[in-house]
Amino acid sequence: MEILRTILTVIYVIDCIALTVVVLMQEGKQQGLGAIAGISDTYWGRNKSRSAEGTLIRATKIMAVLFIVLSVVLNMNF
């Protein structure tokens, strides 16, 4: 069981570092004056899932879920 705990701990540390990097790579959510003029409703604003920003958001969600699951599993006494 100690081998499994060690492997999960290594995955947990890698996930923590990757999650930090991905969050720091994301752009801010401040729209500024562009939101007033409707600039935020461009092609890339509507199709965020296909852009690099959409990929970063999806990766953040996946890594956050992995972080929570690993936190719970590593906190168990087995």
Phi, psi and omega in degrees: 000332180292328178294317178297318179296321179294316179297315179295325178293320177296316177298321180297316180294317178298319179295320179298315180293316181294321179296319178297316180295316182294320179294320179290337179281342183287152178280159176290160180266010180285125182270331181068209181284347179296332180290330180289318183277355179087013181292332183290346181263049179267185180300314182287334177290325180277332183250053183293332183293338180268348183271175178294325179295321177295323177293320178294322179295316179296318179295323178297317180297316181295315181291329177292319177296316177299320178299313182294316181297315179294325177298317180292315183294317181288341179277347179286151177263097176233000000 
